[in-house]
């Protein structure tokens, strides 16, 4: 039985019956049949359905946001903003998919030659709980517009959100089988990947989950896109606007109660402004109100599960034991719910848990750098490579330093965020492949060469070996 729990009260919300083998098979068969029809549906007929999905998201924003808040604890204003972002993503790909997927002429020896972008089939989406709507629509909008169909295996603690997303696509007029949710355990994902009716897999989740999914997909020679963990650096150089940097540092770290892969986690500050930045950052973090996530005055809610809170506390305690110092927070408040105080730990060094590991909760690690080059070296001293921030008034230097950062994205004087217009993804242990933009919509397509004869000129010949 799948049970959802309100993390702010620790009370059970609802129970869901997992799919048995018969129901899983029926879902995959509908996806196979639905793909056969959907792939031949012209783009100008796919677009209205995607626009209706966006409109339904806006119409149902209040109920969808409250559902996310109850199932995983997201502050209600952030939950509403997440639903709005999903609607915008639907609109974006409804408008631009035809351009992204248009045949591209590629002159060759043929009378005519071009590259086409053909859908692959049913894409299995293994999605996490932290952004229960956005993570799904970030995959779903471009993939469905490309002519694929989606099968969603969502995190068990947001099963209600999973079924609500399925309803959005169904009510928007997408044909049967084009988007389906399955209620199965994480261990059953491998069986889904093995099924020949699944063409490819996308996963957003932990490093361990990525390794497991990639291994299962590799065994079956199926394409994967993985968006995994991050320990994003937030570099503050001596010439930065410290007040502005501190404001955005708080927002960057504590969005979604710190439960975000792309949240800033390691704040690497040049020595000349280290103390001044710490003073500002810790004061602003300390002032954050936390509590009931349906109360709009609270900026932080609970962590999504009790084990997540325990892991965060262990990481902080282990960092303190090795010399880190808590500037503010650091405790579980004595109240019901999986709450944790907004926390800033300073004097963190490489080798400490909060430097080496991803911290998934409202806790920031502040690291001292000798100079800009040392800051970049510290930023790159990580197994992760998702996003990064750089704060400086010298934009030309910022561009040079950005080129040296080993991350999928660099945001200068701003906060890391995903945007439908820009490719999103990481390197190293943060995964591979890209979502969003023209790059993302082409991840799950067959890039097909079409050569039409007769040849008008001979193909280039390699020079004979001497």
C-alpha positions as a Markdown table, in Angstrom:
| # | Residue | x | y | z |
|---|---|---|---|---|
| 1 | Unk | 0.0 | 0.0 | 0.0 |
| 2 | Unk | 1.3 | 3.5 | -0.9 |
| 3 | Unk | 0.6 | 6.0 | 1.9 |
| 4 | Unk | 1.0 | 9.8 | 1.6 |
| 5 | Unk | 1.8 | 11.8 | 4.8 |
| 6 | Unk | 1.5 | 15.5 | 5.6 |
| 7 | Unk | 5.1 | 16.3 | 6.7 |
| 8 | Unk | 4.0 | 19.4 | 8.7 |
| 9 | Unk | 1.7 | 17.3 | 10.9 |
| 10 | Unk | 3.0 | 13.7 | 10.4 |
| 11 | Unk | -0.6 | 12.7 | 9.8 |
| 12 | Unk | -1.6 | 10.2 | 7.1 |
| 13 | Unk | -3.3 | 11.8 | 4.1 |
| 14 | Unk | -4.4 | 9.0 | 1.8 |
| 15 | Unk | -3.7 | 5.4 | 0.7 |
| 16 | Unk | -3.3 | 4.2 | -2.8 |
| 17 | Unk | -3.4 | 0.7 | -4.1 |
| 18 | Unk | -0.2 | -0.2 | -6.1 |
| 19 | Unk | -0.7 | -1.4 | -9.7 |
| 20 | Unk | -0.6 | -5.2 | -10.1 |
| 21 | Unk | 1.0 | -6.9 | -13.1 |
| 22 | Unk | -2.2 | -6.9 | -15.1 |
| 23 | Unk | -2.8 | -3.1 | -14.6 |
| 24 | Unk | 0.9 | -2.3 | -15.4 |
| 25 | Unk | 0.6 | -4.4 | -18.6 |
| 26 | Unk | -2.6 | -2.6 | -19.6 |
| 27 | Unk | -1.0 | 0.8 | -19.1 |
| 28 | Unk | 2.0 | -0.1 | -21.2 |
| 29 | Unk | -0.2 | -1.5 | -23.9 |
| 30 | Unk | -2.2 | 1.7 | -24.0 |
| 31 | Unk | 1.0 | 3.6 | -24.3 |
| 32 | Unk | 2.2 | 1.5 | -27.2 |
| 33 | Unk | -1.2 | 1.9 | -29.0 |
| 34 | Unk | -1.4 | 5.6 | -28.2 |
| 35 | Unk | 2.1 | 6.2 | -29.6 |
| 36 | Unk | 1.1 | 4.6 | -32.9 |
| 37 | Unk | -1.6 | 7.3 | -33.2 |
| 38 | Unk | 0.1 | 10.3 | -31.6 |
| 39 | Unk | 3.3 | 10.1 | -33.6 |
| 40 | Unk | 1.2 | 10.7 | -36.7 |
| 41 | Unk | -0.8 | 13.6 | -35.2 |
| 42 | Unk | 0.4 | 16.8 | -36.9 |
| 43 | Unk | 2.1 | 19.3 | -34.7 |
| 44 | Unk | -0.6 | 21.9 | -35.3 |
| 45 | Unk | -3.0 | 19.5 | -33.7 |
| 46 | Unk | -0.7 | 18.6 | -30.8 |
| 47 | Unk | -0.2 | 22.3 | -29.9 |
| 48 | Unk | -3.9 | 23.1 | -29.0 |
| 49 | Unk | -3.9 | 20.2 | -26.6 |
| 50 | Unk | -0.7 | 21.4 | -24.9 |
| 51 | Unk | -2.2 | 24.9 | -24.6 |
| 52 | Unk | -5.3 | 23.5 | -23.0 |
| 53 | Unk | -3.1 | 21.7 | -20.5 |
| 54 | Unk | -1.5 | 25.0 | -19.6 |
| 55 | Unk | -4.9 | 26.6 | -19.3 |
| 56 | Unk | -6.1 | 23.8 | -17.0 |
| 57 | Unk | -3.0 | 24.2 | -14.8 |
| 58 | Unk | -3.9 | 27.9 | -14.3 |
| 59 | Unk | -7.6 | 27.1 | -13.6 |
| 60 | Unk | -6.7 | 24.4 | -11.0 |
| 61 | Unk | -3.7 | 26.2 | -9.5 |
| 62 | Unk | -5.2 | 26.6 | -6.0 |
| 63 | Unk | -6.1 | 22.9 | -5.6 |
| 64 | Unk | -2.9 | 21.7 | -7.2 |
| 65 | Unk | -0.7 | 23.9 | -5.1 |
| 66 | Unk | -2.5 | 22.8 | -1.9 |
| 67 | Unk | -2.1 | 19.2 | -2.9 |
| 68 | Unk | 1.7 | 19.6 | -3.3 |
| 69 | Unk | 1.9 | 21.5 | 0.0 |
| 70 | Unk | 0.1 | 18.8 | 1.9 |
| 71 | Unk | 2.0 | 15.9 | 0.3 |
| 72 | Unk | 5.6 | 17.2 | 0.5 |
| 73 | Unk | 5.4 | 20.4 | 2.5 |
| 74 | Unk | 6.2 | 23.1 | 0.0 |
| 75 | Unk | 5.3 | 26.7 | 1.1 |
| 76 | Unk | 2.0 | 27.5 | -0.5 |
| 77 | Unk | 3.2 | 30.5 | -2.4 |
| 78 | Unk | 6.1 | 28.5 | -3.9 |
| 79 | Unk | 3.6 | 25.7 | -4.8 |
| 80 | Unk | 1.4 | 28.2 | -6.7 |
| 81 | Unk | 4.5 | 29.6 | -8.5 |
| 82 | Unk | 5.5 | 26.1 | -9.5 |
| 83 | Unk | 2.1 | 25.4 | -11.1 |
| 84 | Unk | 2.3 | 28.7 | -13.0 |
| 85 | Unk | 5.8 | 27.8 | -14.3 |
| 86 | Unk | 4.4 | 24.5 | -15.6 |
| 87 | Unk | 1.7 | 26.3 | -17.5 |
| 88 | Unk | 4.3 | 28.6 | -19.0 |
| 89 | Unk | 6.3 | 25.5 | -20.1 |
| 90 | Unk | 3.2 | 24.1 | -21.9 |
| 91 | Unk | 2.7 | 27.4 | -23.7 |
| 92 | Unk | 6.3 | 27.6 | -24.7 |
| 93 | Unk | 6.6 | 24.2 | -26.3 |
| 94 | Unk | 3.1 | 24.5 | -27.9 |
| 95 | Unk | 4.4 | 27.6 | -29.6 |
| 96 | Unk | 8.0 | 26.6 | -30.5 |
| 97 | Unk | 8.0 | 22.8 | -31.0 |
| 98 | Unk | 7.3 | 23.1 | -34.7 |
| 99 | Unk | 10.4 | 25.2 | -35.2 |
| 100 | Unk | 12.6 | 23.0 | -33.0 |
| 101 | Unk | 11.5 | 19.9 | -34.9 |
| 102 | Unk | 11.4 | 21.1 | -38.4 |
| 103 | Unk | 13.4 | 19.2 | -41.0 |
| 104 | Unk | 16.9 | 20.7 | -41.5 |
| 105 | Unk | 18.4 | 20.7 | -45.0 |
| 106 | Unk | 22.0 | 19.3 | -45.1 |
| 107 | Unk | 23.5 | 19.5 | -48.6 |
| 108 | Unk | 25.4 | 16.4 | -49.6 |
| 109 | Unk | 26.1 | 14.4 | -52.8 |
| 110 | Unk | 22.3 | 13.7 | -52.9 |
| 111 | Unk | 19.8 | 15.5 | -55.1 |
| 112 | Unk | 18.2 | 16.3 | -51.7 |
| 113 | Unk | 19.3 | 15.5 | -48.2 |
| 114 | Unk | 18.0 | 16.6 | -44.8 |
| 115 | Unk | 17.8 | 15.6 | -41.2 |
| 116 | Unk | 14.4 | 14.8 | -39.6 |
| 117 | Unk | 13.5 | 14.5 | -35.9 |
| 118 | Unk | 11.3 | 11.5 | -35.2 |
| 119 | Unk | 9.8 | 10.4 | -31.9 |
| 120 | Unk | 11.1 | 7.3 | -30.2 |
| 121 | Unk | 8.0 | 5.9 | -28.4 |
| 122 | Unk | 7.0 | 5.6 | -24.8 |
| 123 | Unk | 9.4 | 7.5 | -22.4 |
| 124 | Unk | 9.4 | 6.3 | -18.8 |
| 125 | Unk | 9.8 | 9.3 | -16.5 |
| 126 | Unk | 11.0 | 8.4 | -13.0 |
| 127 | Unk | 10.4 | 11.6 | -11.1 |
| 128 | Unk | 11.1 | 13.0 | -7.6 |
| 129 | Unk | 8.9 | 14.6 | -5.0 |
| 130 | Unk | 10.7 | 18.0 | -4.5 |
| 131 | Unk | 9.1 | 19.8 | -7.4 |
| 132 | Unk | 6.2 | 17.3 | -8.0 |
| 133 | Unk | 4.7 | 19.2 | -10.9 |
| 134 | Unk | 7.6 | 21.1 | -12.5 |
| 135 | Unk | 9.9 | 18.0 | -12.9 |
| 136 | Unk | 7.1 | 16.2 | -14.8 |
| 137 | Unk | 6.1 | 19.0 | -17.1 |
| 138 | Unk | 9.7 | 19.9 | -17.8 |
| 139 | Unk | 9.9 | 16.4 | -19.3 |
| 140 | Unk | 6.4 | 16.1 | -20.5 |
| 141 | Unk | 5.7 | 19.2 | -22.5 |
| 142 | Unk | 8.7 | 18.9 | -24.9 |
| 143 | Unk | 8.5 | 15.1 | -25.1 |
| 144 | Unk | 4.8 | 14.9 | -26.0 |
| 145 | Unk | 5.1 | 17.8 | -28.5 |
| 146 | Unk | 7.9 | 15.7 | -30.1 |
| 147 | Unk | 5.4 | 12.9 | -30.7 |
| 148 | Unk | 6.4 | 10.6 | -27.8 |
| 149 | Unk | 4.1 | 9.4 | -25.1 |
| 150 | Unk | 4.9 | 9.4 | -21.4 |
| 151 | Unk | 4.7 | 6.9 | -18.6 |
| 152 | Unk | 5.2 | 8.5 | -15.2 |
| 153 | Unk | 6.5 | 6.6 | -12.2 |
| 154 | Unk | 6.4 | 9.4 | -9.6 |
| 155 | Unk | 7.8 | 9.4 | -6.0 |
| 156 | Unk | 5.4 | 7.5 | -3.7 |
| 157 | Unk | 5.0 | 10.4 | -1.3 |
| 158 | Unk | 3.4 | 12.6 | -4.1 |
| 159 | Unk | 1.1 | 10.0 | -5.6 |
| 160 | Unk | -1.8 | 12.4 | -5.4 |
| 161 | Unk | 0.2 | 14.9 | -7.6 |
| 162 | Unk | 1.0 | 12.1 | -10.0 |
| 163 | Unk | -2.7 | 11.3 | -10.6 |
| 164 | Unk | -3.6 | 15.0 | -10.8 |
| 165 | Unk | -1.0 | 15.4 | -13.6 |
| 166 | Unk | -2.5 | 12.5 | -15.5 |
| 167 | Unk | -5.9 | 14.1 | -15.2 |
| 168 | Unk | -4.6 | 17.4 | -16.6 |
| 169 | Unk | -3.4 | 15.7 | -19.8 |
| 170 | Unk | -6.5 | 13.6 | -20.1 |
| 171 | Unk | -8.8 | 16.6 | -19.6 |
| 172 | Unk | -6.8 | 18.7 | -22.0 |
| 173 | Unk | -7.8 | 16.3 | -24.7 |
| 174 | Unk | -4.6 | 14.2 | -25.2 |
| 175 | Unk | -5.7 | 10.8 | -26.6 |
| 176 | Unk | -5.8 | 7.7 | -24.4 |
| 177 | Unk | -2.3 | 6.3 | -23.7 |
| 178 | Unk | -0.4 | 9.5 | -24.5 |
| 179 | Unk | 0.3 | 10.2 | -20.8 |
| 180 | Unk | -0.2 | 7.7 | -18.0 |
| 181 | Unk | 0.8 | 7.4 | -14.4 |
| 182 | Unk | 1.7 | 4.1 | -12.7 |
| 183 | Unk | 1.7 | 3.5 | -9.0 |
| 184 | Unk | 4.7 | 1.1 | -8.4 |
| 185 | Unk | 7.6 | 0.9 | -6.1 |
| 186 | Unk | 11.0 | 2.2 | -7.0 |
| 187 | Unk | 12.3 | -1.4 | -7.3 |
| 188 | Unk | 9.7 | -2.1 | -10.0 |
| 189 | Unk | 11.2 | 0.7 | -12.2 |
| 190 | Unk | 13.8 | -1.8 | -13.5 |
| 191 | Unk | 11.0 | -4.1 | -14.7 |
| 192 | Unk | 9.4 | -1.2 | -16.5 |
| 193 | Unk | 12.8 | -0.3 | -18.2 |
| 194 | Unk | 13.1 | -4.0 | -19.3 |
| 195 | Unk | 9.8 | -3.9 | -21.0 |
| 196 | Unk | 10.2 | -3.5 | -24.8 |
| 197 | Unk | 7.3 | -1.1 | -24.9 |
| 198 | Unk | 9.4 | 1.5 | -23.1 |
| 199 | Unk | 11.7 | 3.2 | -25.6 |
| 200 | Unk | 13.8 | 5.4 | -23.3 |
| 201 | Unk | 14.1 | 6.7 | -19.7 |
| 202 | Unk | 14.4 | 10.1 | -18.0 |
| 203 | Unk | 15.2 | 10.3 | -14.3 |
| 204 | Unk | 15.5 | 13.2 | -11.9 |
| 205 | Unk | 16.7 | 12.0 | -8.6 |
| 206 | Unk | 19.6 | 10.9 | -6.4 |
| 207 | Unk | 23.0 | 9.8 | -7.7 |
| 208 | Unk | 22.2 | 6.2 | -6.5 |
| 209 | Unk | 18.9 | 6.2 | -8.4 |
| 210 | Unk | 20.7 | 7.5 | -11.5 |
| 211 | Unk | 23.3 | 4.7 | -11.3 |
| 212 | Unk | 20.5 | 2.1 | -11.0 |
| 213 | Unk | 18.4 | 3.4 | -13.8 |
| 214 | Unk | 21.4 | 4.0 | -16.1 |
| 215 | Unk | 22.6 | 0.4 | -15.5 |
| 216 | Unk | 19.1 | -1.1 | -16.3 |
| 217 | Unk | 18.7 | 1.1 | -19.4 |
| 218 | Unk | 22.2 | 0.3 | -20.6 |
| 219 | Unk | 21.5 | -3.4 | -20.3 |
| 220 | Unk | 18.6 | -2.8 | -22.7 |
| 221 | Unk | 20.4 | -0.3 | -24.9 |
| 222 | Unk | 17.9 | 2.4 | -24.2 |
| 223 | Unk | 18.6 | 6.1 | -24.2 |
| 224 | Unk | 18.6 | 7.9 | -20.8 |
| 225 | Unk | 18.7 | 11.5 | -19.6 |
| 226 | Unk | 19.7 | 11.9 | -15.9 |
| 227 | Unk | 19.4 | 15.0 | -13.8 |
| 228 | Unk | 20.9 | 14.0 | -10.4 |
| 229 | Unk | 22.2 | 15.7 | -7.3 |
| 230 | Unk | 24.2 | 18.9 | -7.0 |
| 231 | Unk | 26.3 | 20.8 | -4.5 |
| 232 | Unk | 26.2 | 24.1 | -6.4 |
| 233 | Unk | 28.9 | 26.7 | -5.6 |
| 234 | Unk | 27.8 | 30.3 | -5.0 |
| 235 | Unk | 31.0 | 32.3 | -5.4 |
| 236 | Unk | 31.2 | 35.8 | -3.9 |
| 237 | Unk | 34.2 | 37.8 | -5.1 |
| 238 | Unk | 35.6 | 40.9 | -3.3 |
| 239 | Unk | 34.1 | 43.4 | -5.7 |
| 240 | Unk | 30.5 | 41.9 | -5.4 |
| 241 | Unk | 27.5 | 43.9 | -4.1 |
| 242 | Unk | 27.4 | 42.1 | -0.8 |
| 243 | Unk | 23.9 | 43.2 | 0.2 |
| 244 | Unk | 22.5 | 42.0 | -3.1 |
| 245 | Unk | 24.6 | 38.8 | -3.0 |
| 246 | Unk | 23.4 | 38.0 | 0.5 |
| 247 | Unk | 19.7 | 38.6 | -0.4 |
| 248 | Unk | 20.0 | 36.2 | -3.3 |
| 249 | Unk | 22.1 | 33.8 | -1.3 |
| 250 | Unk | 19.2 | 33.3 | 1.1 |
| 251 | Unk | 16.8 | 32.8 | -1.7 |
| 252 | Unk | 19.1 | 30.5 | -3.6 |
| 253 | Unk | 19.8 | 28.3 | -0.6 |
| 254 | Unk | 16.4 | 28.2 | 1.1 |
| 255 | Unk | 14.0 | 28.0 | -1.8 |
| 256 | Unk | 11.7 | 24.9 | -1.4 |
| 257 | Unk | 13.1 | 24.6 | 2.2 |
| 258 | Unk | 16.5 | 23.9 | 0.7 |
| 259 | Unk | 15.2 | 20.7 | -1.1 |
| 260 | Unk | 16.4 | 21.5 | -4.6 |
| 261 | Unk | 19.2 | 20.0 | -6.7 |
| 262 | Unk | 20.0 | 23.4 | -8.1 |
| 263 | Unk | 19.9 | 25.3 | -4.8 |
| 264 | Unk | 23.2 | 27.0 | -3.9 |
| 265 | Unk | 24.8 | 24.8 | -1.2 |
| 266 | Unk | 28.5 | 25.8 | -0.9 |
| 267 | Unk | 29.0 | 29.6 | -0.5 |
| 268 | Unk | 32.6 | 30.2 | -1.5 |
| 269 | Unk | 33.6 | 33.7 | -0.4 |
| 270 | Unk | 36.8 | 35.7 | -1.1 |
| 271 | Unk | 38.8 | 36.3 | 2.1 |
| 272 | Unk | 38.6 | 40.1 | 1.8 |
| 273 | Unk | 34.8 | 40.1 | 2.2 |
| 274 | Unk | 34.3 | 36.8 | 4.1 |
| 275 | Unk | 33.3 | 38.2 | 7.5 |
| 276 | Unk | 31.1 | 40.9 | 6.0 |
| 277 | Unk | 29.2 | 38.5 | 3.9 |
| 278 | Unk | 28.8 | 35.9 | 6.7 |
| 279 | Unk | 27.3 | 38.6 | 8.9 |
| 280 | Unk | 24.7 | 39.6 | 6.3 |
| 281 | Unk | 23.9 | 36.0 | 5.2 |
| 282 | Unk | 23.5 | 34.6 | 8.7 |
| 283 | Unk | 21.3 | 37.5 | 9.8 |
| 284 | Unk | 19.0 | 37.1 | 6.8 |
| 285 | Unk | 18.8 | 33.3 | 7.2 |
| 286 | Unk | 18.0 | 33.7 | 10.9 |
| 287 | Unk | 15.1 | 36.0 | 10.1 |
| 288 | Unk | 13.3 | 33.5 | 7.9 |
| 289 | Unk | 10.0 | 32.4 | 9.4 |
| 290 | Unk | 9.2 | 28.7 | 9.2 |
| 291 | Unk | 6.2 | 26.6 | 10.2 |
| 292 | Unk | 2.8 | 25.7 | 8.7 |
| 293 | Unk | 3.4 | 25.8 | 4.9 |
| 294 | Unk | -0.2 | 26.9 | 4.2 |
| 295 | Unk | 0.5 | 30.1 | 6.2 |
| 296 | Unk | 1.8 | 32.6 | 3.7 |
| 297 | Unk | 3.9 | 34.4 | 6.3 |
| 298 | Unk | 6.2 | 31.3 | 6.6 |
| 299 | Unk | 9.0 | 31.2 | 4.1 |
| 300 | Unk | 10.1 | 27.6 | 5.0 |
| 301 | Unk | 8.0 | 24.5 | 5.5 |
| 302 | Unk | 9.0 | 21.1 | 6.8 |
| 303 | Unk | 11.3 | 18.7 | 5.1 |
| 304 | Unk | 9.4 | 16.1 | 3.1 |
| 305 | Unk | 10.2 | 13.1 | 5.3 |
| 306 | Unk | 11.7 | 12.5 | 8.7 |
| 307 | Unk | 14.7 | 10.5 | 7.4 |
| 308 | Unk | 15.7 | 13.6 | 5.3 |
| 309 | Unk | 15.7 | 15.7 | 8.4 |
| 310 | Unk | 17.8 | 13.2 | 10.3 |
| 311 | Unk | 20.3 | 13.0 | 7.5 |
| 312 | Unk | 20.7 | 16.7 | 7.4 |
| 313 | Unk | 21.2 | 16.9 | 11.1 |
| 314 | Unk | 23.9 | 14.2 | 10.9 |
| 315 | Unk | 25.7 | 16.1 | 8.1 |
| 316 | Unk | 25.7 | 19.3 | 10.2 |
| 317 | Unk | 26.9 | 17.5 | 13.4 |
| 318 | Unk | 29.7 | 15.8 | 11.5 |
| 319 | Unk | 30.8 | 19.0 | 10.0 |
| 320 | Unk | 30.8 | 20.7 | 13.4 |
| 321 | Unk | 32.9 | 17.9 | 14.8 |
| 322 | Unk | 35.6 | 18.6 | 12.1 |
| 323 | Unk | 35.8 | 22.3 | 12.8 |
| 324 | Unk | 32.8 | 23.9 | 11.1 |
| 325 | Unk | 31.0 | 26.5 | 13.2 |
| 326 | Unk | 27.2 | 27.1 | 13.3 |
| 327 | Unk | 26.5 | 30.8 | 12.8 |
| 328 | Unk | 22.7 | 30.4 | 13.1 |
| 329 | Unk | 20.3 | 27.5 | 13.4 |
| 330 | Unk | 21.4 | 23.9 | 13.5 |
| 331 | Unk | 18.6 | 22.3 | 15.4 |
| 332 | Unk | 15.3 | 20.4 | 15.1 |
| 333 | Unk | 12.6 | 22.5 | 16.8 |
| 334 | Unk | 10.6 | 20.7 | 19.5 |
| 335 | Unk | 7.4 | 20.5 | 17.5 |
| 336 | Unk | 5.3 | 18.2 | 15.4 |
| 337 | Unk | 6.4 | 17.9 | 11.8 |
| 338 | Unk | 9.7 | 17.5 | 10.0 |
| 339 | Unk | 10.9 | 21.0 | 10.6 |
| 340 | Unk | 14.5 | 22.2 | 10.8 |
| 341 | Unk | 15.9 | 25.6 | 11.6 |
| 342 | Unk | 17.4 | 27.6 | 8.8 |
| 343 | Unk | 21.1 | 27.0 | 9.3 |
| 344 | Unk | 24.4 | 28.6 | 8.2 |
| 345 | Unk | 27.6 | 26.7 | 9.0 |
| 346 | Unk | 30.8 | 28.7 | 8.4 |
| 347 | Unk | 34.5 | 27.9 | 8.2 |
| 348 | Unk | 33.7 | 24.7 | 6.2 |
| 349 | Unk | 36.7 | 23.1 | 4.5 |
| 350 | Unk | 37.2 | 20.4 | 1.8 |
| 351 | Unk | 36.8 | 17.0 | 3.3 |
| 352 | Unk | 34.0 | 18.0 | 5.6 |
| 353 | Unk | 30.6 | 16.4 | 5.0 |
| 354 | Unk | 28.8 | 19.7 | 4.1 |
| 355 | Unk | 31.5 | 20.3 | 1.5 |
| 356 | Unk | 31.7 | 16.8 | 0.0 |
| 357 | Unk | 28.1 | 15.7 | 0.1 |
| 358 | Unk | 24.8 | 17.2 | -1.2 |
| 359 | Unk | 22.9 | 18.8 | 1.7 |
| 360 | Unk | 19.2 | 18.5 | 0.9 |
| 361 | Unk | 17.5 | 20.9 | 3.4 |
| 362 | Unk | 17.7 | 24.4 | 4.9 |
| 363 | Unk | 21.5 | 24.4 | 5.7 |
| 364 | Unk | 24.3 | 26.3 | 4.0 |
| 365 | Unk | 28.0 | 25.8 | 4.1 |
| 366 | Unk | 30.3 | 28.9 | 3.9 |
| 367 | Unk | 33.8 | 28.4 | 2.6 |
| 368 | Unk | 36.7 | 30.9 | 2.6 |
| 369 | Unk | 38.7 | 31.4 | -0.6 |
| 370 | Unk | 42.1 | 33.2 | -0.9 |
| 371 | Unk | 41.2 | 34.8 | -4.3 |
| 372 | Unk | 39.1 | 34.3 | -7.4 |
| 373 | Unk | 41.2 | 31.5 | -8.8 |
| 374 | Unk | 41.1 | 29.7 | -5.5 |
| 375 | Unk | 37.3 | 30.2 | -5.4 |
| 376 | Unk | 37.0 | 28.5 | -8.8 |
| 377 | Unk | 39.3 | 25.7 | -7.7 |
| 378 | Unk | 37.2 | 25.1 | -4.6 |
| 379 | Unk | 34.0 | 25.2 | -6.7 |
| 380 | Unk | 35.4 | 22.5 | -9.0 |
| 381 | Unk | 36.6 | 20.4 | -6.1 |
| 382 | Unk | 33.3 | 18.4 | -6.2 |
| 383 | Unk | 32.0 | 15.2 | -7.7 |
| 384 | Unk | 28.9 | 17.3 | -8.7 |
| 385 | Unk | 28.5 | 19.7 | -11.6 |
| 386 | Unk | 25.0 | 20.9 | -11.9 |
| 387 | Unk | 24.8 | 24.7 | -11.6 |
| 388 | Unk | 26.8 | 27.5 | -10.1 |
| 389 | Unk | 26.6 | 31.2 | -9.3 |
| 390 | Unk | 29.3 | 33.9 | -9.6 |
| 391 | Unk | 28.9 | 37.4 | -8.0 |
| 392 | Unk | 31.2 | 40.2 | -9.2 |
| 393 | Unk | 30.9 | 43.7 | -10.7 |
| 394 | Unk | 33.6 | 42.8 | -13.3 |
| 395 | Unk | 31.5 | 41.1 | -16.0 |
| 396 | Unk | 34.4 | 40.4 | -18.4 |
| 397 | Unk | 36.3 | 38.6 | -15.6 |
| 398 | Unk | 33.0 | 36.8 | -14.8 |
| 399 | Unk | 32.8 | 35.4 | -18.3 |
| 400 | Unk | 36.4 | 34.1 | -18.1 |
| 401 | Unk | 35.8 | 32.5 | -14.8 |
| 402 | Unk | 32.5 | 31.0 | -15.9 |
| 403 | Unk | 34.3 | 29.1 | -18.7 |
| 404 | Unk | 36.5 | 27.5 | -16.0 |
| 405 | Unk | 33.6 | 26.3 | -13.8 |
| 406 | Unk | 32.8 | 22.6 | -14.3 |
| 407 | Unk | 29.0 | 22.9 | -14.2 |
| 408 | Unk | 26.1 | 22.6 | -16.7 |
| 409 | Unk | 25.1 | 26.2 | -16.0 |
| 410 | Unk | 26.6 | 29.4 | -14.6 |
| 411 | Unk | 24.5 | 32.3 | -13.4 |
| 412 | Unk | 26.4 | 35.6 | -13.0 |
| 413 | Unk | 24.9 | 38.0 | -10.5 |
| 414 | Unk | 21.7 | 35.9 | -10.3 |
| 415 | Unk | 20.1 | 32.8 | -9.0 |
| 416 | Unk | 20.3 | 29.4 | -10.7 |
| 417 | Unk | 16.9 | 28.5 | -12.2 |
| 418 | Unk | 15.5 | 26.3 | -15.0 |
| 419 | Unk | 13.9 | 28.2 | -17.9 |
| 420 | Unk | 12.1 | 26.6 | -20.9 |
| 421 | Unk | 14.2 | 28.8 | -23.2 |
| 422 | Unk | 17.5 | 27.5 | -21.9 |
| 423 | Unk | 19.0 | 24.0 | -21.8 |
| 424 | Unk | 19.2 | 22.5 | -18.3 |
| 425 | Unk | 21.3 | 19.7 | -17.0 |
| 426 | Unk | 24.7 | 18.8 | -15.4 |
| 427 | Unk | 28.0 | 17.0 | -15.8 |
| 428 | Unk | 30.1 | 14.7 | -13.6 |
| 429 | Unk | 28.0 | 12.9 | -11.0 |
| 430 | Unk | 25.1 | 15.4 | -11.6 |
| 431 | Unk | 24.1 | 13.4 | -14.6 |
| 432 | Unk | 24.0 | 13.9 | -18.4 |
| 433 | Unk | 21.7 | 15.0 | -21.2 |
| 434 | Unk | 19.7 | 18.2 | -21.3 |
| 435 | Unk | 16.1 | 19.1 | -20.7 |
| 436 | Unk | 14.2 | 22.2 | -22.0 |
| 437 | Unk | 14.9 | 24.4 | -25.0 |
| 438 | Unk | 15.7 | 23.0 | -28.5 |
| 439 | Unk | 18.4 | 20.8 | -26.9 |
| 440 | Unk | 15.9 | 19.1 | -24.6 |
| 441 | Unk | 13.2 | 18.4 | -27.1 |
| 442 | Unk | 15.7 | 16.6 | -29.3 |
| 443 | Unk | 17.0 | 14.3 | -26.5 |
| 444 | Unk | 14.2 | 11.8 | -27.1 |
| 445 | Unk | 14.1 | 11.7 | -30.9 |
| 446 | Unk | 15.6 | 9.7 | -33.7 |
| 447 | Unk | 17.9 | 12.1 | -35.6 |
| 448 | Unk | 17.2 | 10.7 | -39.0 |
| 449 | Unk | 19.2 | 11.3 | -42.1 |
| 450 | Unk | 17.2 | 11.3 | -45.3 |
| 451 | Unk | 19.2 | 11.0 | -48.6 |
| 452 | Unk | 17.4 | 11.2 | -51.9 |
| 453 | Unk | 19.0 | 10.2 | -55.1 |
| 454 | Unk | 20.2 | 10.2 | -57.7 |
| 455 | Unk | 23.5 | 11.6 | -56.6 |
| 456 | Unk | 24.4 | 14.9 | -58.1 |
| 457 | Unk | 28.1 | 14.6 | -57.2 |
| 458 | Unk | 30.4 | 11.9 | -55.9 |
| 459 | Unk | 30.8 | 11.6 | -52.1 |
| 460 | Unk | 34.1 | 12.8 | -50.7 |
| 461 | Unk | 36.7 | 10.1 | -50.8 |
| 462 | Unk | 39.3 | 9.6 | -48.1 |
| 463 | Unk | 42.9 | 9.9 | -49.3 |
| 464 | Unk | 44.4 | 6.4 | -49.9 |
| 465 | Unk | 46.9 | 5.3 | -47.3 |
| 466 | Unk | 50.5 | 5.7 | -48.5 |
